[in-house]
Amino acid sequence: MGIVINQSLKNTFTTYVGFGVGAINTLFLYTNFLSDAYYGLVAFILSSANIMLPFMAFGVQNALIKFYSTFKTKNSLNSFLTLMLLLPLIVIVPTAIAGLVGYDVIASLLSKKNLLVYDYVWHIFFTAIAMAYFEVFFSWSKVRLKTVFGNIMREVFHRVCIMILLFGVYLDFISVNTFISSVVGVYVLRMLIMKIYAFSLHLPVISFKRLESQSSILKYSFLIIIAGSIAMIILDLDKFMIGQYLAIENVAYYSVAIFIATVISVPQRSMHQIMMPLTAKFLNSGERDELLSLYKKSSINLLVISGLIFLLIVANINMLYEILPEQFSGGLFVVITISMAKLYDNILGNNNAILFNSDYYRMVLVFGVLLALLAIVFNMILIPKYGIEGSAIATFMAVVIYNSLKIGFVKLKFNMQPFTWKTVKTVAILVAMSFSFYYFEFGFHPLINIILKSFIVVLVYVFIVYRLQISDDINFQVKKYLRFK
């Protein structure tokens, strides 16, 4: 776990820097510098692009990691990398043609509830392409076990640029329409920078020699389009469907709540960057003991770290909504519900990496299709009845079913599961502390309350986790940085 912990800590730091900037953008700048309608429009564009991303990438970001270590000669590797660069065009080119021919029909369907969307459909398309190729180039660097720069670009770069653009709107340097177009430009620029970095690690040599495993690669890429990106789709599908059933302002309110809850996923996102290539290596070389160790350690480490973030959210959520504009306060239930779903995601450890890089990746497609169908059906039933709270419930139910199936399948096929008695202890700590701190408030200004409660929560939680020796890796880091004995 040495390289995992080392790069994960760096990635976690940069991810939290990005989320810090994102928090300022999401909670304060967007809510004050843009109207609710235009904020909802931006959220709709980005969410729709995220939904298109796995299709535009054609599963290449996952295929590159799975198969890279299987090529032992330069010629075969160059042919493989050439294939990886060209595969996304299989979807991008026909989609562009369809957009040119049928723009009015597509735009009319997407803007049926909110006419504001009609003129911004191409923004979705170009953002999706930029996001897709960014993930391809990021995977290009991951297979070289270089994840830190890519993580900075993924988590920090675009948020800082958008912050600058938001101030441009506030100071009347640019119009709202220019801002939205510039956001698309930021994602394109991010993709180009990532491309330069990836090629500096391994400059491709274009080769069209047919690969022996080409059919397997194409089959994997085709199937992983859906299966490999379900988690990404599911948290954007709800925002897309809210935009189809409710006024677009509700997408803005929901986006703020989702952003707060998504902070829990930061450790998983950070550790995932390095766990994917390592898991693929262990599977390809048959190192089962190392794989099991990584599975269990990644699960408990992610549960402990994300559990602390969950506690901080639960303890401070009421005071946080005291600071935000009143119309956003309806998202409190959404925050708690999605936070629990994200916590369950973290408990899985490198479960996703095992499934995506094993011979059973086809089953992830089955689970993924089931999840998508469940999410769509649940949202269709619950959004009209309960609004954005109904969408949160729908997402939670779909995620719980999906994750439970994945845990059961890995247990069935690999005879391994990530849970130990330490998992039970950690969950018990989280439940007890959540109820203890949710109802406890100081009588000070909300910001002072948040600071004081956060300090107490961190102190108590770290002490309990350390004394109970829940995680050897985390105890080592605590000793290293805090000089505990």
URRA-V615778 format. One record per backbone hydrogen bond with DSSP energy under -0.5 kcal/mol. NH is the residue of the N-H (numbers start at 1). CO is the residue of the C=O. E is the energy in kcal/mol with one decimal. If there is no record, write none. Layout:
nh: (NH;NH)
co: (CO;CO)
e: (E;E)
This chain:
nh: (5;6;7;8;9;10;11;12;13;14;15;16;17;18;19;20;21;22;23;24;25;26;27;28;29;30;32;32;33;34;39;40;41;42;43;44;45;46;47;48;49;50;51;52;53;54;55;56;57;58;59;60;62;63;64;65;66;67;68;69;70;71;72;77;78;79;80;81;82;83;84;85;86;87;88;89;90;91;92;93;95;96;97;98;99;100;101;102;103;106;107;108;109;110;111;112;117;118;120;121;124;125;126;127;128;129;130;131;132;133;134;135;136;137;138;139;140;141;142;143;144;145;146;147;151;152;153;154;155;156;157;158;160;161;162;163;164;165;166;167;168;169;170;171;172;173;174;179;180;181;182;183;184;185;186;187;188;189;190;191;192;193;194;195;196;197;198;199;200;201;201;202;206;214;217;218;219;220;221;222;223;224;225;225;226;227;228;229;230;233;234;235;236;237;238;240;241;242;243;244;244;245;246;250;251;252;253;254;255;256;257;258;259;260;261;262;263;263;264;265;266;269;270;271;272;273;274;274;275;276;277;278;279;280;281;282;283;284;285;286;286;287;288;291;292;293;294;295;296;297;298;299;300;301;302;303;304;305;306;307;308;309;310;311;312;313;314;315;316;317;320;321;322;323;323;324;328;329;331;332;335;336;337;338;339;340;341;342;343;344;345;346;347;348;348;349;351;354;355;356;357;358;361;363;364;364;365;366;367;368;369;370;371;372;373;374;375;376;377;378;379;380;381;382;383;385;386;387;389;391;392;393;394;395;396;397;398;399;400;401;402;403;404;405;406;407;408;409;410;411;412;413;414;415;416;423;424;425;426;427;428;429;430;431;432;433;434;435;436;437;438;439;441;449;450;451;452;453;454;455;456;457;458;459;460;461;462;463;464;465;466;467;468;469;470;475;476;477;478;479;480;481;482;483;484)
co: (1;2;3;4;5;6;7;8;9;10;11;12;13;14;15;16;17;18;19;20;21;22;23;24;24;25;28;29;29;30;35;36;37;38;39;40;41;42;43;44;45;46;47;48;49;50;52;52;53;54;54;57;59;59;60;61;62;63;64;65;67;68;70;73;74;75;76;77;78;79;80;81;82;83;84;86;87;88;88;89;91;92;93;94;95;96;97;98;99;102;103;104;105;106;107;109;114;115;117;118;120;121;122;123;124;125;126;127;128;129;130;131;132;133;134;135;136;137;138;139;141;142;141;145;147;148;149;150;151;152;152;153;156;157;158;159;160;161;162;163;164;165;166;167;169;168;168;175;176;177;178;179;180;181;182;183;184;185;186;187;188;189;190;191;192;193;194;195;196;197;198;198;204;211;213;214;215;216;217;218;219;220;221;222;223;223;224;226;227;229;230;231;233;233;234;236;237;238;239;240;241;241;242;247;248;248;249;250;251;252;253;254;255;256;257;258;259;260;261;262;263;265;266;267;268;269;270;271;271;272;273;274;275;276;277;278;279;280;281;282;283;282;286;287;288;289;290;291;292;293;294;295;296;297;298;299;300;301;302;303;304;305;306;307;308;309;310;311;312;313;316;317;318;319;320;320;325;326;328;329;331;332;333;334;335;336;337;338;339;340;341;342;343;344;345;346;348;350;351;352;353;355;358;360;360;361;361;362;363;364;365;366;367;368;369;370;371;372;373;374;375;376;377;378;379;381;382;383;386;387;388;389;390;391;392;393;394;395;396;397;398;399;400;401;402;403;404;405;406;407;408;409;410;411;410;420;420;421;422;423;424;425;426;427;428;429;430;431;432;433;434;435;439;445;446;447;448;449;450;451;452;453;454;455;456;457;458;459;460;461;462;463;464;466;465;471;472;473;474;475;476;477;478;479;478)
e: (-3.4;-2.6;-2.3;-2.4;-2.5;-1.6;-2.8;-3.0;-2.3;-2.4;-2.6;-2.4;-2.0;-2.3;-2.7;-2.3;-2.3;-2.9;-2.5;-1.8;-2.3;-3.5;-2.8;-1.5;-2.6;-3.5;-1.0;-0.5;-3.4;-1.6;-2.5;-2.5;-1.9;-2.4;-2.4;-2.2;-2.6;-2.4;-2.3;-2.5;-2.2;-2.1;-1.9;-1.7;-1.7;-0.6;-0.8;-2.5;-2.6;-0.7;-1.0;-2.0;-0.8;-2.4;-2.9;-0.7;-2.4;-2.5;-1.5;-0.5;-1.8;-1.4;-0.6;-2.1;-2.7;-2.1;-2.1;-2.7;-2.2;-2.1;-2.0;-1.8;-1.6;-2.2;-0.5;-1.5;-2.2;-1.4;-2.4;-1.8;-2.0;-2.3;-2.1;-2.6;-2.2;-2.2;-2.4;-2.9;-0.5;-2.5;-3.3;-2.0;-1.9;-2.3;-1.8;-1.0;-1.7;-1.5;-2.3;-0.7;-1.1;-1.6;-2.5;-1.9;-2.2;-2.0;-2.1;-2.6;-2.5;-2.5;-1.7;-1.9;-1.7;-2.4;-2.4;-2.3;-1.7;-1.3;-2.0;-2.1;-0.9;-2.7;-2.2;-0.6;-2.1;-2.0;-2.3;-2.4;-2.6;-2.6;-1.9;-0.8;-2.3;-2.2;-2.4;-2.1;-2.1;-2.2;-2.6;-2.0;-1.7;-1.9;-2.3;-2.4;-1.4;-2.6;-1.3;-2.2;-2.3;-2.0;-2.5;-2.0;-1.4;-1.8;-2.1;-1.6;-1.8;-2.6;-2.5;-1.8;-2.0;-2.3;-2.2;-1.9;-2.1;-2.1;-2.6;-2.5;-1.3;-1.1;-0.6;-1.8;-0.6;-1.4;-2.3;-2.7;-2.4;-2.5;-2.9;-2.4;-2.3;-2.7;-0.8;-0.5;-0.8;-1.5;-2.3;-1.2;-0.8;-2.3;-3.0;-1.0;-1.5;-2.6;-1.0;-2.1;-2.6;-2.5;-1.7;-0.5;-0.7;-1.3;-3.3;-2.2;-1.1;-0.9;-1.7;-2.5;-2.3;-1.9;-1.5;-2.7;-2.5;-1.9;-2.0;-2.6;-0.8;-0.8;-1.7;-1.7;-1.4;-2.8;-2.6;-2.8;-2.5;-1.0;-0.5;-0.7;-2.1;-2.0;-0.5;-1.4;-2.9;-2.2;-2.0;-2.5;-2.3;-2.7;-1.9;-0.6;-0.6;-2.1;-1.7;-1.7;-2.7;-2.3;-2.3;-2.3;-2.4;-2.6;-2.4;-1.7;-2.2;-2.5;-2.1;-2.2;-2.5;-2.3;-2.7;-1.9;-1.4;-1.4;-2.5;-2.2;-2.2;-2.2;-2.7;-2.8;-1.4;-1.5;-2.4;-2.0;-0.8;-0.8;-0.9;-1.2;-1.9;-1.8;-1.6;-1.3;-2.2;-1.9;-2.3;-2.7;-2.2;-1.8;-1.5;-2.6;-2.2;-1.8;-1.7;-1.8;-1.5;-0.8;-0.9;-1.9;-1.5;-2.1;-2.2;-2.9;-1.5;-0.9;-1.0;-1.8;-0.7;-0.6;-1.0;-1.3;-2.7;-2.9;-2.8;-2.1;-2.7;-2.6;-2.6;-2.8;-3.0;-2.5;-2.7;-3.3;-2.5;-2.6;-1.9;-2.9;-2.4;-0.6;-3.3;-2.4;-1.1;-1.4;-1.8;-2.1;-2.3;-2.4;-2.4;-2.6;-2.2;-2.6;-2.3;-1.9;-2.4;-2.9;-2.0;-1.9;-1.8;-2.3;-2.3;-2.2;-2.2;-2.0;-2.2;-2.7;-2.5;-1.0;-0.7;-0.8;-1.2;-2.3;-2.3;-2.4;-2.3;-2.3;-2.4;-2.5;-2.4;-2.6;-2.2;-2.0;-1.7;-2.4;-1.9;-0.8;-0.6;-2.6;-2.6;-2.2;-2.6;-2.9;-2.3;-2.1;-2.1;-2.9;-2.6;-2.2;-2.7;-2.7;-2.6;-1.9;-2.3;-2.8;-2.4;-2.5;-2.3;-0.9;-1.9;-2.4;-2.1;-1.8;-2.5;-2.5;-2.3;-2.4;-2.8;-1.1;-0.6)
